[in-house]
Each structure stands twice: as C-alpha cells, then as structure tokens.
C-alpha cells in the first residue's frame, strides 16, 4: 500500500486510524524490543494498520506461535491478508473493545505479549477500560504490553463522560491494570511518540 493511499485512508477515518503515516522503523523497534517473543505462544496486536509492527512480530515469534490481530478498517484488513499469508496470523475484523470475548471464543487462556497502535486519545474512557482491562486479564505474569501515544496527545485532553469534562491521563489509566509502566520517547517518527512499556 502506497503512502498516498495510506494517508488518504487514514484521513478519511482519523478517529479510527489516529495516524496519517505508518509507524517508522524506529517506533516499531521501540515497541517490539521490550517484548518476550522468543518463547511466546499467543501474541495480540491491536490496530495493525498496514503491518509495520505485524512484520516484526511474525519475524520474532516462534513457528508454532499465534498472532491475533484486531483491525476494523476493511481496506487495511484486506491488505494485511495479502501481505502476510502466514498461518500464524489470525485477523479479527472487530473492535479491540471485544478483545476479551474474542479471545475466549478462540479458546485463548493467556497472552504472552501484546502491542497496541490504537489511537487511545480518541477513545472513550469506557473503551479504554474495556481494552486495557480485558488485555490485563490474559497477560501472563512475565508478559509485556506496549502502547504508543503521540507526544501531542499528552497535552491536556478533556472529554465529556457522564455529563462532565474528564481529563485523560494515559499513565494514570494504565496503572490501574499494570503494576510497572516505563515510558520512552521516539523522536524519529511522524509525529514523535511516547512508548509505554507495561508489565502485569
């Protein structure tokens, strides 16, 4: 998929894609490096887009592992099917808020590693809780979850929740589900992004 096509698709549904260009290799490296993939059995990817992280995950996962990827954009989904004809990749055309139900339906009892490219700034608080809370239930004790968040997204961001304005703080919400959270910035990305490294 060309950069122009990706950008056109992203701008058409910015609230879902939350990006106007694919993740850089520097951001992909920062997202993948902390993960324990060498002995992973089940890995989850939320919002793979055109596969900037998917490619790295499949390269680092064992031959018998499974990658469950949630993607709602039908054009990206078809592109991923064509780009990665890998039996380990299970593409789920559902929102990440259904993560818990979808994993249970597939008989998954635990997840060894997870990555998320979801635009959490644009999500409702309820959706964030459903995604991160659902994931935390499956993540193994030594599992790692990475989530990136564009630097400008950490500016004060308020949303209306139950009739009042609530400020979104990523670390505060993540800390409800993960005991240890590290944060690093990746400047060589458009736009620059923070990577949250979360451990259960």
Biotite code that builds the C-alpha atoms (Angstrom):
import biotite.structure as struc

atoms = struc.array([
    struc.Atom([0.000, 0.000, 0.000], chain_id="A", res_id=1, res_name="UNK", atom_name="CA", element="C"),
    struc.Atom([1.454, 3.344, -1.033], chain_id="A", res_id=2, res_name="UNK", atom_name="CA", element="C"),
    struc.Atom([1.989, 6.192, 1.410], chain_id="A", res_id=3, res_name="UNK", atom_name="CA", element="C"),
    struc.Atom([-0.558, 8.271, -0.512], chain_id="A", res_id=4, res_name="UNK", atom_name="CA", element="C"),
    struc.Atom([-3.178, 5.519, -0.233], chain_id="A", res_id=5, res_name="UNK", atom_name="CA", element="C"),
    struc.Atom([-2.483, 5.031, 3.474], chain_id="A", res_id=6, res_name="UNK", atom_name="CA", element="C"),
    struc.Atom([-2.742, 8.766, 4.146], chain_id="A", res_id=7, res_name="UNK", atom_name="CA", element="C"),
    struc.Atom([-5.957, 9.049, 2.150], chain_id="A", res_id=8, res_name="UNK", atom_name="CA", element="C"),
    struc.Atom([-7.482, 6.126, 4.056], chain_id="A", res_id=9, res_name="UNK", atom_name="CA", element="C"),
    struc.Atom([-6.262, 7.478, 7.394], chain_id="A", res_id=10, res_name="UNK", atom_name="CA", element="C"),
    struc.Atom([-7.585, 10.988, 6.830], chain_id="A", res_id=11, res_name="UNK", atom_name="CA", element="C"),
    struc.Atom([-10.944, 9.523, 5.824], chain_id="A", res_id=12, res_name="UNK", atom_name="CA", element="C"),
    struc.Atom([-11.271, 7.914, 9.261], chain_id="A", res_id=13, res_name="UNK", atom_name="CA", element="C"),
    struc.Atom([-8.771, 9.688, 11.523], chain_id="A", res_id=14, res_name="UNK", atom_name="CA", element="C"),
    struc.Atom([-10.609, 8.796, 14.726], chain_id="A", res_id=15, res_name="UNK", atom_name="CA", element="C"),
    struc.Atom([-10.051, 5.119, 13.967], chain_id="A", res_id=16, res_name="UNK", atom_name="CA", element="C"),
    struc.Atom([-6.581, 5.183, 12.403], chain_id="A", res_id=17, res_name="UNK", atom_name="CA", element="C"),
    struc.Atom([-5.241, 8.097, 14.550], chain_id="A", res_id=18, res_name="UNK", atom_name="CA", element="C"),
    struc.Atom([-2.246, 8.362, 12.198], chain_id="A", res_id=19, res_name="UNK", atom_name="CA", element="C"),
    struc.Atom([-1.561, 9.950, 8.828], chain_id="A", res_id=20, res_name="UNK", atom_name="CA", element="C"),
    struc.Atom([1.564, 7.887, 8.011], chain_id="A", res_id=21, res_name="UNK", atom_name="CA", element="C"),
    struc.Atom([2.646, 4.357, 9.022], chain_id="A", res_id=22, res_name="UNK", atom_name="CA", element="C"),
    struc.Atom([4.883, 3.924, 12.081], chain_id="A", res_id=23, res_name="UNK", atom_name="CA", element="C"),
    struc.Atom([8.591, 4.450, 11.446], chain_id="A", res_id=24, res_name="UNK", atom_name="CA", element="C"),
    struc.Atom([11.078, 1.611, 11.903], chain_id="A", res_id=25, res_name="UNK", atom_name="CA", element="C"),
    struc.Atom([12.353, 3.434, 14.988], chain_id="A", res_id=26, res_name="UNK", atom_name="CA", element="C"),
    struc.Atom([8.917, 3.397, 16.597], chain_id="A", res_id=27, res_name="UNK", atom_name="CA", element="C"),
    struc.Atom([8.430, -0.238, 15.568], chain_id="A", res_id=28, res_name="UNK", atom_name="CA", element="C"),
    struc.Atom([11.755, -1.152, 17.170], chain_id="A", res_id=29, res_name="UNK", atom_name="CA", element="C"),
    struc.Atom([10.863, 0.655, 20.410], chain_id="A", res_id=30, res_name="UNK", atom_name="CA", element="C"),
    struc.Atom([7.524, -1.175, 20.511], chain_id="A", res_id=31, res_name="UNK", atom_name="CA", element="C"),
    struc.Atom([8.947, -4.639, 19.807], chain_id="A", res_id=32, res_name="UNK", atom_name="CA", element="C"),
    struc.Atom([12.230, -4.586, 21.723], chain_id="A", res_id=33, res_name="UNK", atom_name="CA", element="C"),
    struc.Atom([10.732, -4.985, 25.246], chain_id="A", res_id=34, res_name="UNK", atom_name="CA", element="C"),
    struc.Atom([8.524, -7.928, 24.269], chain_id="A", res_id=35, res_name="UNK", atom_name="CA", element="C"),
    struc.Atom([9.266, -11.511, 25.260], chain_id="A", res_id=36, res_name="UNK", atom_name="CA", element="C"),
    struc.Atom([8.625, -13.128, 21.887], chain_id="A", res_id=37, res_name="UNK", atom_name="CA", element="C"),
    struc.Atom([11.203, -15.931, 21.629], chain_id="A", res_id=38, res_name="UNK", atom_name="CA", element="C"),
    struc.Atom([9.046, -18.368, 23.631], chain_id="A", res_id=39, res_name="UNK", atom_name="CA", element="C"),
    struc.Atom([5.655, -16.742, 23.083], chain_id="A", res_id=40, res_name="UNK", atom_name="CA", element="C"),
    struc.Atom([2.641, -18.919, 22.329], chain_id="A", res_id=41, res_name="UNK", atom_name="CA", element="C"),
    struc.Atom([-0.002, -16.215, 21.861], chain_id="A", res_id=42, res_name="UNK", atom_name="CA", element="C"),
    struc.Atom([0.642, -12.584, 20.884], chain_id="A", res_id=43, res_name="UNK", atom_name="CA", element="C"),
    struc.Atom([-2.024, -9.898, 20.426], chain_id="A", res_id=44, res_name="UNK", atom_name="CA", element="C"),
    struc.Atom([-1.830, -6.843, 18.164], chain_id="A", res_id=45, res_name="UNK", atom_name="CA", element="C"),
    struc.Atom([-4.389, -4.057, 18.369], chain_id="A", res_id=46, res_name="UNK", atom_name="CA", element="C"),
    struc.Atom([-4.750, -1.859, 15.302], chain_id="A", res_id=47, res_name="UNK", atom_name="CA", element="C"),
    struc.Atom([-2.116, -3.326, 12.951], chain_id="A", res_id=48, res_name="UNK", atom_name="CA", element="C"),
    struc.Atom([-2.955, -0.891, 10.126], chain_id="A", res_id=49, res_name="UNK", atom_name="CA", element="C"),
    struc.Atom([-0.728, -1.871, 7.200], chain_id="A", res_id=50, res_name="UNK", atom_name="CA", element="C"),
    struc.Atom([1.529, -4.131, 9.249], chain_id="A", res_id=51, res_name="UNK", atom_name="CA", element="C"),
    struc.Atom([4.502, -2.007, 10.356], chain_id="A", res_id=52, res_name="UNK", atom_name="CA", element="C"),
    struc.Atom([4.563, -3.952, 13.641], chain_id="A", res_id=53, res_name="UNK", atom_name="CA", element="C"),
    struc.Atom([2.982, -7.146, 12.310], chain_id="A", res_id=54, res_name="UNK", atom_name="CA", element="C"),
    struc.Atom([6.013, -7.830, 10.137], chain_id="A", res_id=55, res_name="UNK", atom_name="CA", element="C"),
    struc.Atom([8.375, -7.564, 13.119], chain_id="A", res_id=56, res_name="UNK", atom_name="CA", element="C"),
    struc.Atom([6.152, -9.679, 15.353], chain_id="A", res_id=57, res_name="UNK", atom_name="CA", element="C"),
    struc.Atom([5.946, -12.525, 12.835], chain_id="A", res_id=58, res_name="UNK", atom_name="CA", element="C"),
    struc.Atom([9.722, -12.384, 12.305], chain_id="A", res_id=59, res_name="UNK", atom_name="CA", element="C"),
    struc.Atom([10.418, -12.724, 16.044], chain_id="A", res_id=60, res_name="UNK", atom_name="CA", element="C"),
    struc.Atom([7.705, -15.215, 17.022], chain_id="A", res_id=61, res_name="UNK", atom_name="CA", element="C"),
    struc.Atom([8.286, -18.998, 17.147], chain_id="A", res_id=62, res_name="UNK", atom_name="CA", element="C"),
    struc.Atom([6.913, -21.098, 14.257], chain_id="A", res_id=63, res_name="UNK", atom_name="CA", element="C"),
    struc.Atom([4.174, -22.597, 16.468], chain_id="A", res_id=64, res_name="UNK", atom_name="CA", element="C"),
    struc.Atom([3.003, -19.274, 17.978], chain_id="A", res_id=65, res_name="UNK", atom_name="CA", element="C"),
    struc.Atom([-0.228, -17.428, 17.124], chain_id="A", res_id=66, res_name="UNK", atom_name="CA", element="C"),
    struc.Atom([-0.685, -13.712, 16.440], chain_id="A", res_id=67, res_name="UNK", atom_name="CA", element="C"),
    struc.Atom([-4.243, -12.458, 16.975], chain_id="A", res_id=68, res_name="UNK", atom_name="CA", element="C"),
    struc.Atom([-4.624, -9.041, 15.312], chain_id="A", res_id=69, res_name="UNK", atom_name="CA", element="C"),
    struc.Atom([-7.691, -6.802, 15.689], chain_id="A", res_id=70, res_name="UNK", atom_name="CA", element="C"),
    struc.Atom([-8.306, -4.432, 12.736], chain_id="A", res_id=71, res_name="UNK", atom_name="CA", element="C"),
    struc.Atom([-11.587, -2.635, 11.983], chain_id="A", res_id=72, res_name="UNK", atom_name="CA", element="C"),
    struc.Atom([-10.596, -0.912, 8.731], chain_id="A", res_id=73, res_name="UNK", atom_name="CA", element="C"),
    struc.Atom([-11.700, -3.232, 5.873], chain_id="A", res_id=74, res_name="UNK", atom_name="CA", element="C"),
    struc.Atom([-9.135, -1.889, 3.402], chain_id="A", res_id=75, res_name="UNK", atom_name="CA", element="C"),
    struc.Atom([-6.259, -2.399, 5.826], chain_id="A", res_id=76, res_name="UNK", atom_name="CA", element="C"),
    struc.Atom([-7.628, -5.836, 6.697], chain_id="A", res_id=77, res_name="UNK", atom_name="CA", element="C"),
    struc.Atom([-7.600, -6.984, 3.055], chain_id="A", res_id=78, res_name="UNK", atom_name="CA", element="C"),
    struc.Atom([-4.107, -5.552, 2.605], chain_id="A", res_id=79, res_name="UNK", atom_name="CA", element="C"),
    struc.Atom([-2.865, -7.479, 5.662], chain_id="A", res_id=80, res_name="UNK", atom_name="CA", element="C"),
    struc.Atom([-4.383, -10.717, 4.303], chain_id="A", res_id=81, res_name="UNK", atom_name="CA", element="C"),
    struc.Atom([-2.488, -10.294, 1.055], chain_id="A", res_id=82, res_name="UNK", atom_name="CA", element="C"),
    struc.Atom([0.754, -9.071, 2.600], chain_id="A", res_id=83, res_name="UNK", atom_name="CA", element="C"),
    struc.Atom([1.037, -11.755, 5.282], chain_id="A", res_id=84, res_name="UNK", atom_name="CA", element="C"),
    struc.Atom([-0.114, -15.194, 4.062], chain_id="A", res_id=85, res_name="UNK", atom_name="CA", element="C"),
    struc.Atom([1.154, -16.632, 7.342], chain_id="A", res_id=86, res_name="UNK", atom_name="CA", element="C"),
    struc.Atom([-0.853, -19.382, 9.069], chain_id="A", res_id=87, res_name="UNK", atom_name="CA", element="C"),
    struc.Atom([0.204, -17.945, 12.469], chain_id="A", res_id=88, res_name="UNK", atom_name="CA", element="C"),
    struc.Atom([-1.704, -14.701, 11.795], chain_id="A", res_id=89, res_name="UNK", atom_name="CA", element="C"),
    struc.Atom([-5.372, -14.593, 12.797], chain_id="A", res_id=90, res_name="UNK", atom_name="CA", element="C"),
    struc.Atom([-7.057, -11.394, 11.623], chain_id="A", res_id=91, res_name="UNK", atom_name="CA", element="C"),
    struc.Atom([-10.121, -10.322, 13.595], chain_id="A", res_id=92, res_name="UNK", atom_name="CA", element="C"),
    struc.Atom([-12.369, -7.749, 11.946], chain_id="A", res_id=93, res_name="UNK", atom_name="CA", element="C"),
    struc.Atom([-13.727, -6.500, 15.257], chain_id="A", res_id=94, res_name="UNK", atom_name="CA", element="C"),
    struc.Atom([-13.088, -3.564, 17.564], chain_id="A", res_id=95, res_name="UNK", atom_name="CA", element="C"),
    struc.Atom([-10.453, -4.077, 20.241], chain_id="A", res_id=96, res_name="UNK", atom_name="CA", element="C"),
    struc.Atom([-13.137, -3.499, 22.888], chain_id="A", res_id=97, res_name="UNK", atom_name="CA", element="C"),
    struc.Atom([-14.342, -7.029, 22.073], chain_id="A", res_id=98, res_name="UNK", atom_name="CA", element="C"),
    struc.Atom([-10.887, -8.433, 22.875], chain_id="A", res_id=99, res_name="UNK", atom_name="CA", element="C"),
    struc.Atom([-11.916, -10.421, 25.949], chain_id="A", res_id=100, res_name="UNK", atom_name="CA", element="C"),
    struc.Atom([-14.903, -12.082, 24.271], chain_id="A", res_id=101, res_name="UNK", atom_name="CA", element="C"),
    struc.Atom([-12.983, -12.793, 21.053], chain_id="A", res_id=102, res_name="UNK", atom_name="CA", element="C"),
    struc.Atom([-10.037, -14.396, 22.859], chain_id="A", res_id=103, res_name="UNK", atom_name="CA", element="C"),
    struc.Atom([-12.347, -16.516, 25.000], chain_id="A", res_id=104, res_name="UNK", atom_name="CA", element="C"),
    struc.Atom([-14.258, -17.584, 21.885], chain_id="A", res_id=105, res_name="UNK", atom_name="CA", element="C"),
    struc.Atom([-10.995, -18.793, 20.359], chain_id="A", res_id=106, res_name="UNK", atom_name="CA", element="C"),
    struc.Atom([-10.017, -20.722, 23.491], chain_id="A", res_id=107, res_name="UNK", atom_name="CA", element="C"),
    struc.Atom([-7.156, -18.396, 24.411], chain_id="A", res_id=108, res_name="UNK", atom_name="CA", element="C"),
    struc.Atom([-6.411, -18.505, 28.146], chain_id="A", res_id=109, res_name="UNK", atom_name="CA", element="C"),
    struc.Atom([-3.277, -16.372, 28.271], chain_id="A", res_id=110, res_name="UNK", atom_name="CA", element="C"),
    struc.Atom([-1.325, -13.861, 26.205], chain_id="A", res_id=111, res_name="UNK", atom_name="CA", element="C"),
    struc.Atom([2.473, -13.681, 26.339], chain_id="A", res_id=112, res_name="UNK", atom_name="CA", element="C"),
    struc.Atom([2.943, -10.304, 24.645], chain_id="A", res_id=113, res_name="UNK", atom_name="CA", element="C"),
    struc.Atom([0.811, -7.541, 23.159], chain_id="A", res_id=114, res_name="UNK", atom_name="CA", element="C"),
    struc.Atom([1.229, -4.334, 21.168], chain_id="A", res_id=115, res_name="UNK", atom_name="CA", element="C"),
    struc.Atom([-1.258, -1.566, 20.523], chain_id="A", res_id=116, res_name="UNK", atom_name="CA", element="C"),
    struc.Atom([-1.308, 1.158, 17.886], chain_id="A", res_id=117, res_name="UNK", atom_name="CA", element="C"),
    struc.Atom([-4.804, 2.263, 18.895], chain_id="A", res_id=118, res_name="UNK", atom_name="CA", element="C"),
    struc.Atom([-5.485, 5.987, 18.975], chain_id="A", res_id=119, res_name="UNK", atom_name="CA", element="C"),
    struc.Atom([-6.401, 5.991, 22.657], chain_id="A", res_id=120, res_name="UNK", atom_name="CA", element="C"),
    struc.Atom([-6.820, 9.785, 22.745], chain_id="A", res_id=121, res_name="UNK", atom_name="CA", element="C"),
    struc.Atom([-9.913, 9.477, 20.575], chain_id="A", res_id=122, res_name="UNK", atom_name="CA", element="C"),
    struc.Atom([-11.414, 6.566, 22.513], chain_id="A", res_id=123, res_name="UNK", atom_name="CA", element="C"),
    struc.Atom([-13.995, 6.885, 25.261], chain_id="A", res_id=124, res_name="UNK", atom_name="CA", element="C"),
    struc.Atom([-12.908, 6.083, 28.807], chain_id="A", res_id=125, res_name="UNK", atom_name="CA", element="C"),
    struc.Atom([-15.182, 3.051, 28.740], chain_id="A", res_id=126, res_name="UNK", atom_name="CA", element="C"),
    struc.Atom([-13.499, 1.744, 25.593], chain_id="A", res_id=127, res_name="UNK", atom_name="CA", element="C"),
    struc.Atom([-10.024, 2.221, 27.102], chain_id="A", res_id=128, res_name="UNK", atom_name="CA", element="C"),
    struc.Atom([-11.053, 0.297, 30.209], chain_id="A", res_id=129, res_name="UNK", atom_name="CA", element="C"),
    struc.Atom([-12.535, -2.495, 28.083], chain_id="A", res_id=130, res_name="UNK", atom_name="CA", element="C"),
    struc.Atom([-9.344, -2.839, 26.026], chain_id="A", res_id=131, res_name="UNK", atom_name="CA", element="C"),
    struc.Atom([-6.676, -2.491, 28.727], chain_id="A", res_id=132, res_name="UNK", atom_name="CA", element="C"),
    struc.Atom([-8.709, -4.244, 31.412], chain_id="A", res_id=133, res_name="UNK", atom_name="CA", element="C"),
    struc.Atom([-9.555, -7.104, 29.061], chain_id="A", res_id=134, res_name="UNK", atom_name="CA", element="C"),
    struc.Atom([-5.944, -7.480, 27.995], chain_id="A", res_id=135, res_name="UNK", atom_name="CA", element="C"),
    struc.Atom([-4.643, -7.428, 31.584], chain_id="A", res_id=136, res_name="UNK", atom_name="CA", element="C"),
    struc.Atom([-6.833, -10.454, 32.393], chain_id="A", res_id=137, res_name="UNK", atom_name="CA", element="C"),
    struc.Atom([-4.974, -12.538, 29.800], chain_id="A", res_id=138, res_name="UNK", atom_name="CA", element="C"),
    struc.Atom([-1.421, -11.214, 30.077], chain_id="A", res_id=139, res_name="UNK", atom_name="CA", element="C"),
    struc.Atom([0.949, -13.665, 31.761], chain_id="A", res_id=140, res_name="UNK", atom_name="CA", element="C"),
    struc.Atom([2.850, -12.614, 34.879], chain_id="A", res_id=141, res_name="UNK", atom_name="CA", element="C"),
    struc.Atom([6.034, -12.057, 32.874], chain_id="A", res_id=142, res_name="UNK", atom_name="CA", element="C"),
    struc.Atom([4.225, -10.758, 29.780], chain_id="A", res_id=143, res_name="UNK", atom_name="CA", element="C"),
    struc.Atom([4.810, -7.286, 28.351], chain_id="A", res_id=144, res_name="UNK", atom_name="CA", element="C"),
    struc.Atom([2.380, -4.910, 26.653], chain_id="A", res_id=145, res_name="UNK", atom_name="CA", element="C"),
    struc.Atom([3.471, -1.858, 24.643], chain_id="A", res_id=146, res_name="UNK", atom_name="CA", element="C"),
    struc.Atom([1.258, 1.056, 23.618], chain_id="A", res_id=147, res_name="UNK", atom_name="CA", element="C"),
    struc.Atom([2.373, 4.139, 21.753], chain_id="A", res_id=148, res_name="UNK", atom_name="CA", element="C"),
    struc.Atom([0.884, 7.565, 22.140], chain_id="A", res_id=149, res_name="UNK", atom_name="CA", element="C"),
    struc.Atom([1.800, 10.592, 20.058], chain_id="A", res_id=150, res_name="UNK", atom_name="CA", element="C"),
    struc.Atom([3.566, 13.321, 22.010], chain_id="A", res_id=151, res_name="UNK", atom_name="CA", element="C"),
    struc.Atom([0.919, 15.924, 21.170], chain_id="A", res_id=152, res_name="UNK", atom_name="CA", element="C"),
    struc.Atom([-1.691, 13.521, 22.533], chain_id="A", res_id=153, res_name="UNK", atom_name="CA", element="C"),
    struc.Atom([-0.269, 14.035, 26.022], chain_id="A", res_id=154, res_name="UNK", atom_name="CA", element="C"),
    struc.Atom([-1.328, 17.667, 26.020], chain_id="A", res_id=155, res_name="UNK", atom_name="CA", element="C"),
    struc.Atom([-4.343, 18.273, 28.284], chain_id="A", res_id=156, res_name="UNK", atom_name="CA", element="C"),
    struc.Atom([-7.188, 16.341, 26.658], chain_id="A", res_id=157, res_name="UNK", atom_name="CA", element="C"),
    struc.Atom([-10.707, 16.533, 28.024], chain_id="A", res_id=158, res_name="UNK", atom_name="CA", element="C"),
    struc.Atom([-13.756, 14.505, 27.094], chain_id="A", res_id=159, res_name="UNK", atom_name="CA", element="C"),
    struc.Atom([-17.317, 14.521, 28.228], chain_id="A", res_id=160, res_name="UNK", atom_name="CA", element="C"),
    struc.Atom([-18.070, 11.497, 30.427], chain_id="A", res_id=161, res_name="UNK", atom_name="CA", element="C"),
    struc.Atom([-21.426, 11.191, 32.214], chain_id="A", res_id=162, res_name="UNK", atom_name="CA", element="C"),
    struc.Atom([-22.194, 14.846, 31.660], chain_id="A", res_id=163, res_name="UNK", atom_name="CA", element="C"),
    struc.Atom([-18.885, 16.251, 32.951], chain_id="A", res_id=164, res_name="UNK", atom_name="CA", element="C"),
    struc.Atom([-15.476, 17.011, 31.482], chain_id="A", res_id=165, res_name="UNK", atom_name="CA", element="C"),
    struc.Atom([-12.822, 14.453, 32.385], chain_id="A", res_id=166, res_name="UNK", atom_name="CA", element="C"),
    struc.Atom([-9.095, 14.814, 31.653], chain_id="A", res_id=167, res_name="UNK", atom_name="CA", element="C"),
    struc.Atom([-7.455, 11.801, 30.033], chain_id="A", res_id=168, res_name="UNK", atom_name="CA", element="C"),
    struc.Atom([-4.128, 10.754, 31.562], chain_id="A", res_id=169, res_name="UNK", atom_name="CA", element="C"),
    struc.Atom([-2.665, 7.670, 29.887], chain_id="A", res_id=170, res_name="UNK", atom_name="CA", element="C"),
    struc.Atom([-0.281, 6.656, 32.700], chain_id="A", res_id=171, res_name="UNK", atom_name="CA", element="C"),
    struc.Atom([-2.952, 7.064, 35.358], chain_id="A", res_id=172, res_name="UNK", atom_name="CA", element="C"),
    struc.Atom([-5.345, 4.795, 33.486], chain_id="A", res_id=173, res_name="UNK", atom_name="CA", element="C"),
    struc.Atom([-2.695, 2.231, 32.542], chain_id="A", res_id=174, res_name="UNK", atom_name="CA", element="C"),
    struc.Atom([-1.562, 1.999, 36.174], chain_id="A", res_id=175, res_name="UNK", atom_name="CA", element="C"),
    struc.Atom([-4.978, 0.611, 37.101], chain_id="A", res_id=176, res_name="UNK", atom_name="CA", element="C"),
    struc.Atom([-4.160, -2.546, 35.166], chain_id="A", res_id=177, res_name="UNK", atom_name="CA", element="C"),
    struc.Atom([-0.362, -2.790, 35.030], chain_id="A", res_id=178, res_name="UNK", atom_name="CA", element="C"),
    struc.Atom([1.988, -2.736, 38.030], chain_id="A", res_id=179, res_name="UNK", atom_name="CA", element="C"),
    struc.Atom([5.017, -1.364, 36.196], chain_id="A", res_id=180, res_name="UNK", atom_name="CA", element="C"),
    struc.Atom([4.973, 1.255, 33.451], chain_id="A", res_id=181, res_name="UNK", atom_name="CA", element="C"),
    struc.Atom([8.044, 2.671, 31.702], chain_id="A", res_id=182, res_name="UNK", atom_name="CA", element="C"),
    struc.Atom([7.917, 5.465, 29.164], chain_id="A", res_id=183, res_name="UNK", atom_name="CA", element="C"),
    struc.Atom([10.342, 6.329, 26.386], chain_id="A", res_id=184, res_name="UNK", atom_name="CA", element="C"),
    struc.Atom([10.111, 8.887, 23.603], chain_id="A", res_id=185, res_name="UNK", atom_name="CA", element="C"),
    struc.Atom([10.771, 8.154, 19.938], chain_id="A", res_id=186, res_name="UNK", atom_name="CA", element="C"),
    struc.Atom([11.618, 11.396, 18.169], chain_id="A", res_id=187, res_name="UNK", atom_name="CA", element="C"),
    struc.Atom([12.323, 9.766, 14.797], chain_id="A", res_id=188, res_name="UNK", atom_name="CA", element="C"),
    struc.Atom([8.675, 9.260, 13.946], chain_id="A", res_id=189, res_name="UNK", atom_name="CA", element="C"),
    struc.Atom([5.990, 11.452, 12.350], chain_id="A", res_id=190, res_name="UNK", atom_name="CA", element="C"),
    struc.Atom([4.781, 12.719, 14.717], chain_id="A", res_id=191, res_name="UNK", atom_name="CA", element="C"),
    struc.Atom([7.130, 11.849, 17.622], chain_id="A", res_id=192, res_name="UNK", atom_name="CA", element="C"),
    struc.Atom([5.632, 9.335, 20.030], chain_id="A", res_id=193, res_name="UNK", atom_name="CA", element="C"),
    struc.Atom([5.884, 8.019, 23.557], chain_id="A", res_id=194, res_name="UNK", atom_name="CA", element="C"),
    struc.Atom([6.045, 4.260, 24.036], chain_id="A", res_id=195, res_name="UNK", atom_name="CA", element="C"),
    struc.Atom([4.523, 2.897, 27.232], chain_id="A", res_id=196, res_name="UNK", atom_name="CA", element="C"),
    struc.Atom([6.067, -0.409, 28.324], chain_id="A", res_id=197, res_name="UNK", atom_name="CA", element="C"),
    struc.Atom([3.629, -2.128, 30.671], chain_id="A", res_id=198, res_name="UNK", atom_name="CA", element="C"),
    struc.Atom([4.130, -5.210, 32.832], chain_id="A", res_id=199, res_name="UNK", atom_name="CA", element="C"),
    struc.Atom([1.469, -7.025, 34.783], chain_id="A", res_id=200, res_name="UNK", atom_name="CA", element="C"),
])
